[in-house]
Amino acid sequence: MNLECIVKIKNDVMLQKYIRENSYWYKILNRNPAMIKYAMDEMKKQYKLTTADKINEISNKLDLVRTFMNAFK
């Protein structure tokens, strides 16, 4: 792994946790450090940090509030 890849992993706690849980990424990143972007994408999918996941979470919270508002009417 090159230094830039190591710094990105050390600075991102979630990425560091993901790579420790999925150790096959160590081998991939040692062979091709440019794959760090794909590792980050996979981490975001697993931990539901993508934009679509955030929108769904907000939508679910709004539905919950709407349900409570209807219950109190």
PDB file with one MODEL, atoms N, CA, C and O in Angstrom:
MODEL        1
ATOM      1  N   MET A   1       0.845  -1.177   0.000  1.00  0.00           N
ATOM      2  CA  MET A   1       0.000   0.000   0.000  1.00  0.00           C
ATOM      3  C   MET A   1       0.885   1.232   0.000  1.00  0.00           C
ATOM      4  O   MET A   1       1.920   1.279   0.666  1.00  0.00           O
ATOM      5  N   ASN A   2       0.459   2.222  -0.756  1.00  0.00           N
ATOM      6  CA  ASN A   2       1.247   3.446  -0.752  1.00  0.00           C
ATOM      7  C   ASN A   2       0.830   4.340   0.416  1.00  0.00           C
ATOM      8  O   ASN A   2      -0.183   4.093   1.070  1.00  0.00           O
ATOM      9  N   LEU A   3       1.607   5.360   0.661  1.00  0.00           N
ATOM     10  CA  LEU A   3       1.400   6.229   1.817  1.00  0.00           C
ATOM     11  C   LEU A   3       0.060   6.953   1.751  1.00  0.00           C
ATOM     12  O   LEU A   3      -0.610   7.112   2.772  1.00  0.00           O
ATOM     13  N   GLU A   4      -0.336   7.392   0.556  1.00  0.00           N
ATOM     14  CA  GLU A   4      -1.602   8.104   0.401  1.00  0.00           C
ATOM     15  C   GLU A   4      -2.784   7.223   0.814  1.00  0.00           C
ATOM     16  O   GLU A   4      -3.718   7.693   1.462  1.00  0.00           O
ATOM     17  N   CYS A   5      -2.737   5.982   0.446  1.00  0.00           N
ATOM     18  CA  CYS A   5      -3.786   5.022   0.786  1.00  0.00           C
ATOM     19  C   CYS A   5      -3.837   4.805   2.306  1.00  0.00           C
ATOM     20  O   CYS A   5      -4.917   4.771   2.897  1.00  0.00           O
ATOM     21  N   ILE A   6      -2.706   4.664   2.910  1.00  0.00           N
ATOM     22  CA  ILE A   6      -2.623   4.456   4.358  1.00  0.00           C
ATOM     23  C   ILE A   6      -3.178   5.663   5.111  1.00  0.00           C
ATOM     24  O   ILE A   6      -3.886   5.507   6.106  1.00  0.00           O
ATOM     25  N   VAL A   7      -2.857   6.861   4.638  1.00  0.00           N
ATOM     26  CA  VAL A   7      -3.339   8.084   5.286  1.00  0.00           C
ATOM     27  C   VAL A   7      -4.861   8.171   5.189  1.00  0.00           C
ATOM     28  O   VAL A   7      -5.521   8.544   6.159  1.00  0.00           O
ATOM     29  N   LYS A   8      -5.430   7.825   4.010  1.00  0.00           N
ATOM     30  CA  LYS A   8      -6.888   7.858   3.857  1.00  0.00           C
ATOM     31  C   LYS A   8      -7.563   6.896   4.827  1.00  0.00           C
ATOM     32  O   LYS A   8      -8.595   7.218   5.416  1.00  0.00           O
ATOM     33  N   ILE A   9      -6.976   5.722   4.987  1.00  0.00           N
ATOM     34  CA  ILE A   9      -7.555   4.733   5.895  1.00  0.00           C
ATOM     35  C   ILE A   9      -7.453   5.202   7.344  1.00  0.00           C
ATOM     36  O   ILE A   9      -8.411   5.067   8.106  1.00  0.00           O
ATOM     37  N   LYS A  10      -6.308   5.750   7.730  1.00  0.00           N
ATOM     38  CA  LYS A  10      -6.114   6.199   9.119  1.00  0.00           C
ATOM     39  C   LYS A  10      -7.005   7.379   9.470  1.00  0.00           C
ATOM     40  O   LYS A  10      -7.416   7.516  10.622  1.00  0.00           O
ATOM     41  N   ASN A  11      -7.315   8.241   8.495  1.00  0.00           N
ATOM     42  CA  ASN A  11      -8.125   9.430   8.754  1.00  0.00           C
ATOM     43  C   ASN A  11      -9.620   9.141   8.788  1.00  0.00           C
ATOM     44  O   ASN A  11     -10.386   9.946   9.317  1.00  0.00           O
ATOM     45  N   ASP A  12     -10.048   8.016   8.237  1.00  0.00           N
ATOM     46  CA  ASP A  12     -11.466   7.675   8.190  1.00  0.00           C
ATOM     47  C   ASP A  12     -11.714   6.470   9.102  1.00  0.00           C
ATOM     48  O   ASP A  12     -11.370   5.338   8.759  1.00  0.00           O
ATOM     49  N   VAL A  13     -12.304   6.724  10.248  1.00  0.00           N
ATOM     50  CA  VAL A  13     -12.514   5.679  11.252  1.00  0.00           C
ATOM     51  C   VAL A  13     -13.430   4.581  10.711  1.00  0.00           C
ATOM     52  O   VAL A  13     -13.184   3.397  10.942  1.00  0.00           O
ATOM     53  N   MET A  14     -14.481   4.972   9.995  1.00  0.00           N
ATOM     54  CA  MET A  14     -15.405   3.982   9.444  1.00  0.00           C
ATOM     55  C   MET A  14     -14.728   3.097   8.400  1.00  0.00           C
ATOM     56  O   MET A  14     -14.965   1.890   8.356  1.00  0.00           O
ATOM     57  N   LEU A  15     -13.890   3.697   7.565  1.00  0.00           N
ATOM     58  CA  LEU A  15     -13.162   2.919   6.561  1.00  0.00           C
ATOM     59  C   LEU A  15     -12.177   1.974   7.236  1.00  0.00           C
ATOM     60  O   LEU A  15     -12.015   0.830   6.811  1.00  0.00           O
ATOM     61  N   GLN A  16     -11.533   2.445   8.267  1.00  0.00           N
ATOM     62  CA  GLN A  16     -10.590   1.609   9.015  1.00  0.00           C
ATOM     63  C   GLN A  16     -11.319   0.408   9.629  1.00  0.00           C
ATOM     64  O   GLN A  16     -10.819  -0.716   9.581  1.00  0.00           O
ATOM     65  N   LYS A  17     -12.483   0.646  10.195  1.00  0.00           N
ATOM     66  CA  LYS A  17     -13.280  -0.437  10.776  1.00  0.00           C
ATOM     67  C   LYS A  17     -13.720  -1.415   9.692  1.00  0.00           C
ATOM     68  O   LYS A  17     -13.660  -2.629   9.888  1.00  0.00           O
ATOM     69  N   TYR A  18     -14.162  -0.891   8.549  1.00  0.00           N
ATOM     70  CA  TYR A  18     -14.632  -1.743   7.454  1.00  0.00           C
ATOM     71  C   TYR A  18     -13.507  -2.636   6.936  1.00  0.00           C
ATOM     72  O   TYR A  18     -13.717  -3.826   6.700  1.00  0.00           O
ATOM     73  N   ILE A  19     -12.330  -2.072   6.760  1.00  0.00           N
ATOM     74  CA  ILE A  19     -11.209  -2.858   6.239  1.00  0.00           C
ATOM     75  C   ILE A  19     -10.763  -3.905   7.257  1.00  0.00           C
ATOM     76  O   ILE A  19     -10.335  -4.993   6.872  1.00  0.00           O
ATOM     77  N   ARG A  20     -10.856  -3.599   8.526  1.00  0.00           N
ATOM     78  CA  ARG A  20     -10.525  -4.612   9.543  1.00  0.00           C
ATOM     79  C   ARG A  20     -11.542  -5.750   9.540  1.00  0.00           C
ATOM     80  O   ARG A  20     -11.182  -6.911   9.734  1.00  0.00           O
ATOM     81  N   GLU A  21     -12.804  -5.415   9.320  1.00  0.00           N
ATOM     82  CA  GLU A  21     -13.834  -6.448   9.276  1.00  0.00           C
ATOM     83  C   GLU A  21     -13.764  -7.273   7.990  1.00  0.00           C
ATOM     84  O   GLU A  21     -14.120  -8.451   7.991  1.00  0.00           O
ATOM     85  N   ASN A  22     -13.314  -6.668   6.907  1.00  0.00           N
ATOM     86  CA  ASN A  22     -13.225  -7.326   5.607  1.00  0.00           C
ATOM     87  C   ASN A  22     -11.762  -7.316   5.170  1.00  0.00           C
ATOM     88  O   ASN A  22     -11.357  -6.518   4.325  1.00  0.00           O
ATOM     89  N   SER A  23     -10.995  -8.201   5.749  1.00  0.00           N
ATOM     90  CA  SER A  23      -9.541  -8.161   5.594  1.00  0.00           C
ATOM     91  C   SER A  23      -9.057  -8.452   4.184  1.00  0.00           C
ATOM     92  O   SER A  23      -7.888  -8.209   3.883  1.00  0.00           O
ATOM     93  N   TYR A  24      -9.917  -8.964   3.306  1.00  0.00           N
ATOM     94  CA  TYR A  24      -9.490  -9.187   1.927  1.00  0.00           C
ATOM     95  C   TYR A  24      -9.110  -7.884   1.228  1.00  0.00           C
ATOM     96  O   TYR A  24      -8.389  -7.898   0.230  1.00  0.00           O
ATOM     97  N   TRP A  25      -9.597  -6.755   1.754  1.00  0.00           N
ATOM     98  CA  TRP A  25      -9.238  -5.465   1.165  1.00  0.00           C
ATOM     99  C   TRP A  25      -7.754  -5.139   1.355  1.00  0.00           C
ATOM    100  O   TRP A  25      -7.184  -4.401   0.551  1.00  0.00           O
ATOM    101  N   TYR A  26      -7.126  -5.667   2.389  1.00  0.00           N
ATOM    102  CA  TYR A  26      -5.686  -5.438   2.563  1.00  0.00           C
ATOM    103  C   TYR A  26      -4.916  -5.970   1.362  1.00  0.00           C
ATOM    104  O   TYR A  26      -4.026  -5.298   0.841  1.00  0.00           O
ATOM    105  N   LYS A  27      -5.258  -7.163   0.929  1.00  0.00           N
ATOM    106  CA  LYS A  27      -4.573  -7.762  -0.215  1.00  0.00           C
ATOM    107  C   LYS A  27      -4.850  -6.959  -1.493  1.00  0.00           C
ATOM    108  O   LYS A  27      -3.945  -6.707  -2.289  1.00  0.00           O
ATOM    109  N   ILE A  28      -6.102  -6.569  -1.671  1.00  0.00           N
ATOM    110  CA  ILE A  28      -6.469  -5.808  -2.869  1.00  0.00           C
ATOM    111  C   ILE A  28      -5.738  -4.470  -2.893  1.00  0.00           C
ATOM    112  O   ILE A  28      -5.198  -4.076  -3.926  1.00  0.00           O
ATOM    113  N   LEU A  29      -5.720  -3.774  -1.762  1.00  0.00           N
ATOM    114  CA  LEU A  29      -5.087  -2.452  -1.719  1.00  0.00           C
ATOM    115  C   LEU A  29      -3.565  -2.539  -1.793  1.00  0.00           C
ATOM    116  O   LEU A  29      -2.922  -1.608  -2.277  1.00  0.00           O
ATOM    117  N   ASN A  30      -2.982  -3.634  -1.325  1.00  0.00           N
ATOM    118  CA  ASN A  30      -1.535  -3.808  -1.486  1.00  0.00           C
ATOM    119  C   ASN A  30      -1.165  -3.977  -2.952  1.00  0.00           C
ATOM    120  O   ASN A  30      -0.130  -3.484  -3.402  1.00  0.00           O
ATOM    121  N   ARG A  31      -2.013  -4.673  -3.685  1.00  0.00           N
ATOM    122  CA  ARG A  31      -1.737  -4.904  -5.110  1.00  0.00           C
ATOM    123  C   ARG A  31      -2.091  -3.698  -5.962  1.00  0.00           C
ATOM    124  O   ARG A  31      -1.406  -3.401  -6.941  1.00  0.00           O
ATOM    125  N   ASN A  32      -3.162  -2.999  -5.592  1.00  0.00           N
ATOM    126  CA  ASN A  32      -3.609  -1.862  -6.387  1.00  0.00           C
ATOM    127  C   ASN A  32      -4.199  -0.788  -5.465  1.00  0.00           C
ATOM    128  O   ASN A  32      -5.391  -0.828  -5.161  1.00  0.00           O
ATOM    129  N   PRO A  33      -3.385   0.161  -5.021  1.00  0.00           N
ATOM    130  CA  PRO A  33      -3.859   1.196  -4.086  1.00  0.00           C
ATOM    131  C   PRO A  33      -4.957   2.088  -4.670  1.00  0.00           C
ATOM    132  O   PRO A  33      -5.666   2.755  -3.917  1.00  0.00           O
ATOM    133  N   ALA A  34      -5.109   2.114  -5.992  1.00  0.00           N
ATOM    134  CA  ALA A  34      -6.156   2.931  -6.603  1.00  0.00           C
ATOM    135  C   ALA A  34      -7.551   2.390  -6.299  1.00  0.00           C
ATOM    136  O   ALA A  34      -8.545   3.079  -6.527  1.00  0.00           O
ATOM    137  N   MET A  35      -7.631   1.176  -5.792  1.00  0.00           N
ATOM    138  CA  MET A  35      -8.917   0.567  -5.456  1.00  0.00           C
ATOM    139  C   MET A  35      -9.502   1.115  -4.149  1.00  0.00           C
ATOM    140  O   MET A  35     -10.564   0.665  -3.719  1.00  0.00           O
ATOM    141  N   ILE A  36      -8.835   2.067  -3.518  1.00  0.00           N
ATOM    142  CA  ILE A  36      -9.318   2.647  -2.271  1.00  0.00           C
ATOM    143  C   ILE A  36     -10.699   3.265  -2.466  1.00  0.00           C
ATOM    144  O   ILE A  36     -11.531   3.236  -1.559  1.00  0.00           O
ATOM    145  N   LYS A  37     -10.943   3.827  -3.656  1.00  0.00           N
ATOM    146  CA  LYS A  37     -12.253   4.417  -3.952  1.00  0.00           C
ATOM    147  C   LYS A  37     -13.343   3.353  -3.900  1.00  0.00           C
ATOM    148  O   LYS A  37     -14.432   3.605  -3.383  1.00  0.00           O
ATOM    149  N   TYR A  38     -13.061   2.175  -4.428  1.00  0.00           N
ATOM    150  CA  TYR A  38     -14.047   1.089  -4.408  1.00  0.00           C
ATOM    151  C   TYR A  38     -14.263   0.572  -2.982  1.00  0.00           C
ATOM    152  O   TYR A  38     -15.376   0.200  -2.613  1.00  0.00           O
ATOM    153  N   ALA A  39     -13.207   0.553  -2.199  1.00  0.00           N
ATOM    154  CA  ALA A  39     -13.340   0.144  -0.805  1.00  0.00           C
ATOM    155  C   ALA A  39     -14.229   1.142  -0.057  1.00  0.00           C
ATOM    156  O   ALA A  39     -15.057   0.747   0.765  1.00  0.00           O
ATOM    157  N   MET A  40     -14.057   2.417  -0.339  1.00  0.00           N
ATOM    158  CA  MET A  40     -14.879   3.443   0.304  1.00  0.00           C
ATOM    159  C   MET A  40     -16.338   3.316  -0.128  1.00  0.00           C
ATOM    160  O   MET A  40     -17.243   3.480   0.690  1.00  0.00           O
ATOM    161  N   ASP A  41     -16.569   3.026  -1.406  1.00  0.00           N
ATOM    162  CA  ASP A  41     -17.936   2.839  -1.896  1.00  0.00           C
ATOM    163  C   ASP A  41     -18.600   1.640  -1.228  1.00  0.00           C
ATOM    164  O   ASP A  41     -19.762   1.710  -0.827  1.00  0.00           O
ATOM    165  N   GLU A  42     -17.861   0.546  -1.110  1.00  0.00           N
ATOM    166  CA  GLU A  42     -18.395  -0.649  -0.453  1.00  0.00           C
ATOM    167  C   GLU A  42     -18.692  -0.380   1.025  1.00  0.00           C
ATOM    168  O   GLU A  42     -19.692  -0.857   1.560  1.00  0.00           O
ATOM    169  N   MET A  43     -17.827   0.378   1.669  1.00  0.00           N
ATOM    170  CA  MET A  43     -18.035   0.722   3.069  1.00  0.00           C
ATOM    171  C   MET A  43     -19.311   1.545   3.222  1.00  0.00           C
ATOM    172  O   MET A  43     -20.093   1.309   4.142  1.00  0.00           O
ATOM    173  N   LYS A  44     -19.524   2.501   2.333  1.00  0.00           N
ATOM    174  CA  LYS A  44     -20.724   3.336   2.406  1.00  0.00           C
ATOM    175  C   LYS A  44     -21.983   2.516   2.181  1.00  0.00           C
ATOM    176  O   LYS A  44     -23.009   2.765   2.815  1.00  0.00           O
ATOM    177  N   LYS A  45     -21.914   1.543   1.287  1.00  0.00           N
ATOM    178  CA  LYS A  45     -23.077   0.676   1.051  1.00  0.00           C
ATOM    179  C   LYS A  45     -23.371  -0.184   2.268  1.00  0.00           C
ATOM    180  O   LYS A  45     -24.530  -0.335   2.651  1.00  0.00           O
ATOM    181  N   GLN A  46     -22.342  -0.746   2.877  1.00  0.00           N
ATOM    182  CA  GLN A  46     -22.546  -1.637   4.025  1.00  0.00           C
ATOM    183  C   GLN A  46     -23.074  -0.881   5.240  1.00  0.00           C
ATOM    184  O   GLN A  46     -23.966  -1.367   5.936  1.00  0.00           O
ATOM    185  N   TYR A  47     -22.528   0.301   5.494  1.00  0.00           N
ATOM    186  CA  TYR A  47     -22.930   1.070   6.666  1.00  0.00           C
ATOM    187  C   TYR A  47     -24.068   2.046   6.379  1.00  0.00           C
ATOM    188  O   TYR A  47     -24.430   2.857   7.231  1.00  0.00           O
ATOM    189  N   LYS A  48     -24.630   1.962   5.171  1.00  0.00           N
ATOM    190  CA  LYS A  48     -25.769   2.790   4.761  1.00  0.00           C
ATOM    191  C   LYS A  48     -25.465   4.285   4.915  1.00  0.00           C
ATOM    192  O   LYS A  48     -26.204   5.021   5.569  1.00  0.00           O
ATOM    193  N   LEU A  49     -24.371   4.709   4.303  1.00  0.00           N
ATOM    194  CA  LEU A  49     -23.961   6.107   4.347  1.00  0.00           C
ATOM    195  C   LEU A  49     -24.122   6.797   2.999  1.00  0.00           C
ATOM    196  O   LEU A  49     -23.653   7.920   2.819  1.00  0.00           O
ATOM    197  N   THR A  50     -24.783   6.133   2.048  1.00  0.00           N
ATOM    198  CA  THR A  50     -24.968   6.734   0.733  1.00  0.00           C
ATOM    199  C   THR A  50     -26.065   7.786   0.804  1.00  0.00           C
ATOM    200  O   THR A  50     -26.832   7.826   1.767  1.00  0.00           O
ATOM    201  N   THR A  51     -26.139   8.627  -0.199  1.00  0.00           N
ATOM    202  CA  THR A  51     -27.139   9.689  -0.234  1.00  0.00           C
ATOM    203  C   THR A  51     -28.549   9.106  -0.241  1.00  0.00           C
ATOM    204  O   THR A  51     -29.437   9.615   0.443  1.00  0.00           O
ATOM    205  N   ALA A  52     -28.756   8.039  -1.014  1.00  0.00           N
ATOM    206  CA  ALA A  52     -30.078   7.412  -1.078  1.00  0.00           C
ATOM    207  C   ALA A  52     -30.498   6.874   0.288  1.00  0.00           C
ATOM    208  O   ALA A  52     -31.663   6.985   0.668  1.00  0.00           O
ATOM    209  N   ASP A  53     -29.559   6.297   1.019  1.00  0.00           N
ATOM    210  CA  ASP A  53     -29.872   5.792   2.359  1.00  0.00           C
ATOM    211  C   ASP A  53     -30.251   6.923   3.305  1.00  0.00           C
ATOM    212  O   ASP A  53     -31.163   6.779   4.119  1.00  0.00           O
ATOM    213  N   LYS A  54     -29.553   8.042   3.198  1.00  0.00           N
ATOM    214  CA  LYS A  54     -29.857   9.186   4.063  1.00  0.00           C
ATOM    215  C   LYS A  54     -31.234   9.762   3.745  1.00  0.00           C
ATOM    216  O   LYS A  54     -31.973  10.149   4.650  1.00  0.00           O
ATOM    217  N   ILE A  55     -31.580   9.819   2.450  1.00  0.00           N
ATOM    218  CA  ILE A  55     -32.897  10.318   2.054  1.00  0.00           C
ATOM    219  C   ILE A  55     -33.986   9.387   2.568  1.00  0.00           C
ATOM    220  O   ILE A  55     -35.011   9.853   3.064  1.00  0.00           O
ATOM    221  N   ASN A  56     -33.780   8.090   2.456  1.00  0.00           N
ATOM    222  CA  ASN A  56     -34.752   7.124   2.972  1.00  0.00           C
ATOM    223  C   ASN A  56     -34.927   7.255   4.479  1.00  0.00           C
ATOM    224  O   ASN A  56     -36.041   7.151   4.991  1.00  0.00           O
ATOM    225  N   GLU A  57     -33.839   7.481   5.177  1.00  0.00           N
ATOM    226  CA  GLU A  57     -33.908   7.639   6.634  1.00  0.00           C
ATOM    227  C   GLU A  57     -34.723   8.875   7.011  1.00  0.00           C
ATOM    228  O   GLU A  57     -35.543   8.825   7.928  1.00  0.00           O
ATOM    229  N   ILE A  58     -34.500   9.974   6.307  1.00  0.00           N
ATOM    230  CA  ILE A  58     -35.266  11.198   6.580  1.00  0.00           C
ATOM    231  C   ILE A  58     -36.736  10.982   6.245  1.00  0.00           C
ATOM    232  O   ILE A  58     -37.616  11.425   6.983  1.00  0.00           O
ATOM    233  N   SER A  59     -36.998  10.309   5.147  1.00  0.00           N
ATOM    234  CA  SER A  59     -38.372  10.016   4.746  1.00  0.00           C
ATOM    235  C   SER A  59     -39.081   9.166   5.805  1.00  0.00           C
ATOM    236  O   SER A  59     -40.239   9.418   6.140  1.00  0.00           O
ATOM    237  N   ASN A  60     -38.385   8.174   6.320  1.00  0.00           N
ATOM    238  CA  ASN A  60     -38.977   7.324   7.360  1.00  0.00           C
ATOM    239  C   ASN A  60     -39.279   8.118   8.632  1.00  0.00           C
ATOM    240  O   ASN A  60     -40.301   7.897   9.281  1.00  0.00           O
ATOM    241  N   LYS A  61     -38.393   9.032   8.979  1.00  0.00           N
ATOM    242  CA  LYS A  61     -38.623   9.859  10.164  1.00  0.00           C
ATOM    243  C   LYS A  61     -39.813  10.784   9.960  1.00  0.00           C
ATOM    244  O   LYS A  61     -40.606  10.990  10.879  1.00  0.00           O
ATOM    245  N   LEU A  62     -39.943  11.345   8.759  1.00  0.00           N
ATOM    246  CA  LEU A  62     -41.085  12.208   8.478  1.00  0.00           C
ATOM    247  C   LEU A  62     -42.394  11.420   8.520  1.00  0.00           C
ATOM    248  O   LEU A  62     -43.405  11.923   9.009  1.00  0.00           O
ATOM    249  N   ASP A  63     -42.379  10.202   8.014  1.00  0.00           N
ATOM    250  CA  ASP A  63     -43.571   9.358   8.076  1.00  0.00           C
ATOM    251  C   ASP A  63     -43.957   9.063   9.525  1.00  0.00           C
ATOM    252  O   ASP A  63     -45.139   9.053   9.866  1.00  0.00           O
ATOM    253  N   LEU A  64     -42.967   8.825  10.365  1.00  0.00           N
ATOM    254  CA  LEU A  64     -43.225   8.569  11.777  1.00  0.00           C
ATOM    255  C   LEU A  64     -43.854   9.788  12.442  1.00  0.00           C
ATOM    256  O   LEU A  64     -44.814   9.655  13.201  1.00  0.00           O
ATOM    257  N   VAL A  65     -43.324  10.967  12.165  1.00  0.00           N
ATOM    258  CA  VAL A  65     -43.880  12.199  12.731  1.00  0.00           C
ATOM    259  C   VAL A  65     -45.299  12.412  12.215  1.00  0.00           C
ATOM    260  O   VAL A  65     -46.186  12.800  12.975  1.00  0.00           O
ATOM    261  N   ARG A  66     -45.514  12.162  10.932  1.00  0.00           N
ATOM    262  CA  ARG A  66     -46.858  12.318  10.336  1.00  0.00           C
ATOM    263  C   ARG A  66     -47.839  11.362  11.001  1.00  0.00           C
ATOM    264  O   ARG A  66     -48.988  11.729  11.249  1.00  0.00           O
ATOM    265  N   THR A  67     -47.402  10.146  11.292  1.00  0.00           N
ATOM    266  CA  THR A  67     -48.255   9.172  11.962  1.00  0.00           C
ATOM    267  C   THR A  67     -48.632   9.639  13.366  1.00  0.00           C
ATOM    268  O   THR A  67     -49.786   9.513  13.774  1.00  0.00           O
ATOM    269  N   PHE A  68     -47.665  10.174  14.103  1.00  0.00           N
ATOM    270  CA  PHE A  68     -47.956  10.692  15.432  1.00  0.00           C
ATOM    271  C   PHE A  68     -48.912  11.889  15.372  1.00  0.00           C
ATOM    272  O   PHE A  68     -49.808  12.021  16.205  1.00  0.00           O
ATOM    273  N   MET A  69     -48.713  12.739  14.397  1.00  0.00           N
ATOM    274  CA  MET A  69     -49.587  13.919  14.255  1.00  0.00           C
ATOM    275  C   MET A  69     -51.021  13.472  13.961  1.00  0.00           C
ATOM    276  O   MET A  69     -51.970  14.041  14.499  1.00  0.00           O
ATOM    277  N   ASN A  70     -51.179  12.460  13.114  1.00  0.00           N
ATOM    278  CA  ASN A  70     -52.513  11.949  12.802  1.00  0.00           C
ATOM    279  C   ASN A  70     -53.141  11.265  14.013  1.00  0.00           C
ATOM    280  O   ASN A  70     -54.357  11.319  14.193  1.00  0.00           O
ATOM    281  N   ALA A  71     -52.337  10.635  14.826  1.00  0.00           N
ATOM    282  CA  ALA A  71     -52.852   9.943  16.021  1.00  0.00           C
ATOM    283  C   ALA A  71     -53.373  10.950  17.056  1.00  0.00           C
ATOM    284  O   ALA A  71     -54.316  10.644  17.785  1.00  0.00           O
ATOM    285  N   PHE A  72     -52.786  12.121  17.128  1.00  0.00           N
ATOM    286  CA  PHE A  72     -53.190  13.113  18.116  1.00  0.00           C
ATOM    287  C   PHE A  72     -54.359  13.959  17.663  1.00  0.00           C
ATOM    288  O   PHE A  72     -54.872  14.758  18.447  1.00  0.00           O
ATOM    289  N   LYS A  73     -54.791  13.813  16.440  1.00  0.00           N
ATOM    290  CA  LYS A  73     -55.945  14.615  15.946  1.00  0.00           C
ATOM    291  C   LYS A  73     -57.243  14.083  16.475  1.00  0.00           C
ATOM    292  O   LYS A  73     -58.304  14.627  16.167  1.00  0.00           O
TER     293      LYS A  73
ENDMDL
END
